[in-house]
Amino acid sequence: MGTSVSKRKKKILRRSLSRETDGFFNKFFDDMKSHDTRNSRNSKYSKHSSSINIKEPNELDSSHYVVQKLWDCDFKAPVKDILNAGNARVLDVATRKGTWVMQCAENFPWSNFTGVDVFPVFPTVTNIKLMNATFLQSNILKKLLFCDNTFDFVHMQCLTLFFTDKELENKVLKELIRVCKPGGWIELVKLDCNHLNQGPTFKKISETVIGYLSAHDMQPIIGENLSRYLTQTGQVIDIKEEIKIMPYHGNKLSKSCREQLIDNIQTYKGIFTTYMGYSYEEWDETLKILKKEVNDYKTEGIMRRIYCKKIIPIQESKSV
Ligand SMILES: C[S@@+](CC[C@H](N)C(=O)[O-])C[C@H]1O[C@@H](n2cnc3c(N)ncnc32)[C@H](O)[C@@H]1O
């Protein structure tokens, strides 16, 4: 039994390492889903069909609410005038339920908003009440279904667990820049994986997850690297970065932030119940402790908003 589990683990590890283009979320999801073996401590919970508790994206609550409340805006790039002038083209990548797109489409009725997601969890044509909002299924790790230089503004928010740091640097940022028009703006919002004032339970979860991910060559996105990666492309200027502290303790907004955090951490249930030998009951108990602990320790997250302008090539800027 022990040998077959370890053979299976090796097979899964080899497979996940060999599929570099699959995305952090998908690799992780597939890996956990196919690792359906249980250690003896978990066997009594075999009624659960999968060892990972990543919710399908259509079940997740909107993270846009937290971001919007925390920053008190939908975007920071200086594009309001362009959007108000009309006929601007805007892209929201990893749009999920399309909340950001619908909100902006309503606020700027003369410009056009497109949301893309690898899963078709966005509103269907019949549900879209706005003429200037469109949704398409597209995978940014393969190639977005748009020509170069298409959009005046390209936006992407809440991508923490969906791409590895390498994917962000080598694929995602380049693709966002490719589809943006010269002189157009690109904006990213992301929650860092590091947290302030972590208590012992949170620290243990973080250390275990980091250990597991590095063994699988899946470094999560490092927020501090974002600006540097953008600079290194040589294709953007005017890079601005703003940081907000996301409190998991205290008022009403913190409650939503805390729920968002617990939702994110639920993603790691599979690691703990499959690889760390936790039972489902132990895991649920750990999350209960964590909920209280982030309040007691006044734990906080770090959210980054980075925006920049795509360079206009010299020849093009002379002819304008
Ligand atoms: C946390 S949600 C983002 C939510 C949304 N931006 C918001 O603020 O409410 C992340 C989304 O990224 C999508 N996603 C993951 N990998 C992707 C890929 N390779 N290409 C496009 N979308 C992807 C997921 O399907 C999911 O809907």
The ligand as an SDF file (V2000), in Angstrom:
LIG
                    3D

 27 29  0  0  0  0  0  0  0  0999 V2000
   -9.9910   35.0730   -7.8930 C   0  0  0  0  0  0  0  0  0  0  0  0
  -10.7470   35.0120   -9.4300 S   0  0  0  0  0  0  0  0  0  0  0  0
  -10.6640   36.6990   -9.9730 C   0  0  0  0  0  0  0  0  0  0  0  0
  -11.9150   37.3880   -9.7210 C   0  0  0  0  0  0  0  0  0  0  0  0
  -12.2000   38.6930  -10.3540 C   0  0  0  0  0  0  0  0  0  0  0  0
  -11.0890   39.2920  -11.0730 N   0  0  0  0  0  0  0  0  0  0  0  0
  -12.7300   39.6040   -9.2610 C   0  0  0  0  0  0  0  0  0  0  0  0
  -12.0320   40.5350   -8.8940 O   0  0  0  0  0  0  0  0  0  0  0  0
  -13.8170   39.3420   -8.7490 O   0  0  0  0  0  0  0  0  0  0  0  0
   -9.5620   34.3410  -10.4790 C   0  0  0  0  0  0  0  0  0  0  0  0
  -10.1330   33.9550  -11.8390 C   0  0  0  0  0  0  0  0  0  0  0  0
   -9.0260   33.6640  -12.6780 O   0  0  0  0  0  0  0  0  0  0  0  0
   -9.4790   32.7330  -13.6400 C   0  0  0  0  0  0  0  0  0  0  0  0
   -8.3100   32.1320  -14.2950 N   0  0  0  0  0  0  0  0  0  0  0  0
   -7.4480   31.2380  -13.7710 C   0  0  0  0  0  0  0  0  0  0  0  0
   -6.5150   30.8990  -14.6680 N   0  0  0  0  0  0  0  0  0  0  0  0
   -6.7940   31.5980  -15.8070 C   0  0  0  0  0  0  0  0  0  0  0  0
   -6.2000   31.6550  -17.0980 C   0  0  0  0  0  0  0  0  0  0  0  0
   -5.1420   30.9250  -17.3830 N   0  0  0  0  0  0  0  0  0  0  0  0
   -6.7310   32.4860  -18.0320 N   0  0  0  0  0  0  0  0  0  0  0  0
   -7.8390   33.2310  -17.7480 C   0  0  0  0  0  0  0  0  0  0  0  0
   -8.4630   33.1970  -16.5340 N   0  0  0  0  0  0  0  0  0  0  0  0
   -7.9490   32.3960  -15.5750 C   0  0  0  0  0  0  0  0  0  0  0  0
  -10.2820   31.7650  -12.7880 C   0  0  0  0  0  0  0  0  0  0  0  0
  -11.1590   31.0090  -13.5710 O   0  0  0  0  0  0  0  0  0  0  0  0
  -11.0120   32.7150  -11.8300 C   0  0  0  0  0  0  0  0  0  0  0  0
  -12.2860   33.0290  -12.2970 O   0  0  0  0  0  0  0  0  0  0  0  0
  1  2  1  0
  2  3  1  0
  2 10  1  0
  3  4  1  0
  4  5  1  0
  5  6  1  0
  5  7  1  0
  7  8  2  0
  7  9  1  0
 10 11  1  0
 11 12  1  0
 11 26  1  0
 12 13  1  0
 13 14  1  0
 13 24  1  0
 14 15  1  0
 14 23  1  0
 15 16  2  0
 16 17  1  0
 17 18  1  0
 17 23  2  0
 18 19  1  0
 18 20  2  0
 20 21  1  0
 21 22  2  0
 22 23  1  0
 24 25  1  0
 24 26  1  0
 26 27  1  0
M  CHG  2   2   1   9  -1
M  END
$$$$
